[in-house]
Amino acid sequence: MITTVVLDIEGTTSPTSSVREDLYGYTRERLPAWLAENRTGAAEPILAAVRAQAGRPDADTDEVAEILREWLDTDVKAESLKAAQGLICAEGFRNGALHGEFFADVPPALRAWHADGLALYVYSSGSVRNQQDWFAFARGGELASLISGHFDLSTAGGKREPSSYEKIASAIGVAGERILFLSDHPDEVDAAVAAGWQAIGLARPGEPNPPRPPHRWVDTFADIDPRAL
């Protein structure tokens, strides 16, 4: 019996465009000034990590900003980038410039599953900070109170690695066969199943990742009944 549902965000609960245009765009515009203003504070470990990963130990804040912008444009899943994005976008969520955008079928499904006693978690490549804000500042009403916890690259590992899903199961204390993972990415679905989880793929119209056998694929949360699995 399924007791726990773990959710991907981009392409699963939320349109890819809303993440890449809104969050990425907000981050991209503000990176140079934010890095310069916070170089001896919140940005210091990010600057060090980017310099090390890029092999540019002497890069100034402007060069680091350009490196991070390139990583944004090419969707590099770097922890330093996700950390910077989380901190920069936190301001945008709080001043009303940013909102969590969700497919219309998602909020009612999450509320129904939560009311039915299912534990809901989020596992996304975006930082935990970004995830929390995305649900807290959801357009149409907060959804954060429905979520029991969040995992990202730094706390769980890469989303295409079965070991990451094993780590999450251990952290929340639930056997893999009792966890349902929902994602739009076939490689992530494969990894979750390899770790002993159950998984359903989301193939929503207009989203970039096509479905791939042998897993079940749906185009709306309304077609998912975790208790029936």
C-alpha positions in Angstrom: 0.0 0.0 0.0 1.2 3.5 -0.9 1.7 5.7 2.1 3.9 8.4 0.7 4.0 10.4 -2.6 7.2 12.1 -3.7 6.8 14.9 -6.3 9.0 16.3 -9.0 8.2 20.0 -9.8 9.3 21.0 -13.3 7.0 19.4 -15.9 5.2 17.4 -13.2 3.4 19.8 -10.8 4.3 22.9 -12.7 4.9 24.1 -16.3 8.5 24.0 -17.4 8.1 27.4 -18.8 7.1 28.9 -15.5 10.3 27.6 -13.9 12.7 28.5 -16.7 11.2 31.8 -17.7 10.2 33.1 -14.3 12.8 31.7 -11.8 15.6 31.4 -14.2 14.9 34.9 -15.7 14.7 36.5 -12.3 18.0 34.9 -11.2 19.8 35.7 -14.5 19.0 39.4 -14.3 20.1 39.8 -10.7 23.1 37.5 -10.5 25.9 40.1 -11.1 24.7 42.6 -8.5 23.8 40.0 -5.9 27.2 38.3 -6.1 29.0 41.7 -5.8 26.8 42.9 -2.9 27.1 39.6 -1.0 30.6 38.5 -1.9 31.8 38.5 1.8 28.5 37.1 3.1 25.9 34.7 1.6 27.6 34.6 -1.8 31.1 33.7 -0.5 30.7 29.9 -0.5 28.9 30.0 -3.9 31.8 32.0 -5.4 34.3 29.6 -4.1 32.3 26.6 -5.4 31.9 28.0 -8.9 35.5 29.0 -9.1 36.6 25.5 -8.2 34.1 23.7 -10.5 34.8 26.0 -13.4 38.6 25.8 -12.9 38.7 29.6 -12.6 40.3 30.3 -9.2 40.8 34.0 -9.9 37.4 34.8 -11.4 35.9 38.0 -10.1 32.2 38.3 -9.4 31.3 39.4 -12.9 33.0 36.4 -14.4 31.3 34.1 -11.9 28.0 35.6 -12.8 28.6 34.8 -16.5 29.6 31.3 -15.6 26.4 30.8 -13.6 24.3 32.4 -16.4 25.8 29.9 -18.9 24.9 27.1 -16.5 21.4 28.5 -16.3 21.1 28.6 -20.1 22.4 25.0 -20.5 20.4 23.7 -17.5 23.5 22.5 -15.6 22.4 20.9 -12.3 25.1 22.5 -10.1 24.5 22.9 -6.4 26.2 26.3 -6.3 23.8 27.6 -9.0 20.7 26.2 -7.2 21.9 27.7 -4.0 22.3 31.1 -5.6 19.0 30.8 -7.3 17.2 30.0 -4.0 18.7 33.0 -2.2 18.1 35.4 -5.1 14.5 34.3 -5.8 13.5 34.3 -2.1 13.4 38.1 -2.4 11.2 37.8 -5.5 8.7 35.5 -3.8 8.4 37.9 -0.9 7.9 41.1 -2.9 5.3 39.6 -5.2 7.4 39.4 -8.3 7.4 35.6 -8.2 4.7 33.0 -7.6 4.6 29.2 -7.6 2.7 28.2 -10.8 0.9 24.8 -10.8 -1.1 22.9 -13.3 -4.8 23.2 -12.5 -5.2 19.5 -11.5 -2.4 19.6 -9.0 -3.7 21.6 -6.0 -7.0 19.7 -5.6 -5.1 16.3 -5.9 -2.5 17.3 -3.3 -5.2 18.5 -0.9 -7.2 15.3 -1.4 -4.2 13.0 -0.9 -3.1 14.9 2.2 -6.7 14.7 3.6 -6.6 10.9 2.9 -3.5 10.6 5.1 -0.8 10.3 2.5 2.5 12.0 3.3 3.7 14.3 0.5 7.3 15.2 -0.2 9.1 17.1 -2.9 12.3 16.0 -4.7 13.6 18.5 -7.2 16.9 19.7 -8.6 15.9 23.2 -7.4 17.2 24.1 -4.0 15.1 23.3 -0.9 14.7 27.0 -0.4 13.3 27.5 -3.9 11.0 24.5 -3.4 9.6 25.8 -0.1 8.9 29.2 -1.6 7.4 27.7 -4.7 4.7 26.0 -2.6 4.4 28.7 0.1 3.8 31.4 -2.5 1.7 29.4 -4.9 -0.6 31.4 -7.1 -4.2 30.8 -5.8 -3.2 29.9 -2.3 -0.3 28.3 -0.3 0.4 24.6 -0.7 3.4 24.4 1.7 1.3 23.1 4.6 0.6 20.0 2.6 4.3 19.1 2.2 6.1 17.0 4.9 9.6 17.6 3.6 11.9 18.6 0.7 14.9 17.0 -1.0 17.4 18.5 -3.5 20.7 17.7 -5.1 22.7 18.5 -2.0 20.5 16.5 0.4 19.7 13.5 -1.8 21.9 13.5 -4.8 21.3 13.3 -8.6 17.8 12.5 -9.7 18.9 9.9 -12.2 20.7 7.8 -9.6 18.9 5.0 -7.8 21.0 5.7 -4.7 19.3 9.1 -4.3 15.9 7.4 -4.0 17.3 4.9 -1.5 18.7 7.8 0.5 15.3 9.6 0.6 13.5 6.4 1.6 15.9 6.0 4.5 15.6 9.6 5.5 11.8 9.5 5.8 11.7 6.0 7.2 9.4 4.4 4.6 10.0 1.2 2.6 10.5 1.9 -1.1 7.5 -0.2 -2.2 5.2 2.2 -0.2 6.5 5.3 -2.0 5.0 6.6 -5.2 7.2 8.9 -7.3 5.7 11.3 -9.9 8.0 12.8 -12.5 7.9 13.8 -16.2 11.5 12.6 -16.8 11.9 8.9 -17.9 15.4 8.6 -16.5 14.1 9.7 -13.1 11.2 7.3 -13.2 13.7 4.5 -14.1 16.0 5.4 -11.2 13.1 5.4 -8.7 11.8 2.0 -9.9 15.4 0.7 -9.7 15.4 1.7 -6.0 12.3 -0.3 -5.4 9.8 2.6 -5.5 6.6 2.7 -7.5 6.4 5.4 -10.1 4.1 7.0 -12.6 5.3 9.3 -15.4 3.6 12.6 -16.3 3.3 13.3 -20.0 1.6 16.7 -20.1 0.8 18.5 -23.4 3.4 20.9 -24.3 6.1 19.6 -22.0 9.5 18.5 -23.4 10.0 15.0 -22.1 8.2 12.2 -24.1 6.9 9.1 -22.2 9.0 5.9 -22.4 8.0 2.3 -21.7 7.6 0.3 -19.6 6.1 2.6 -17.0 2.6 3.9 -16.7 2.2 7.5 -18.0 -0.7 9.9 -17.5 -1.4 13.5 -18.4 -3.1 14.7 -15.2 -3.0 14.0 -11.5 -6.7 13.4 -11.7 -5.9 10.0 -13.2 -3.8 8.9 -10.2 -5.2 7.2 -7.2 -2.2 6.3 -4.9 -4.4 4.2 -2.6 -5.3 1.9 -5.5 -1.7 0.9 -6.3 
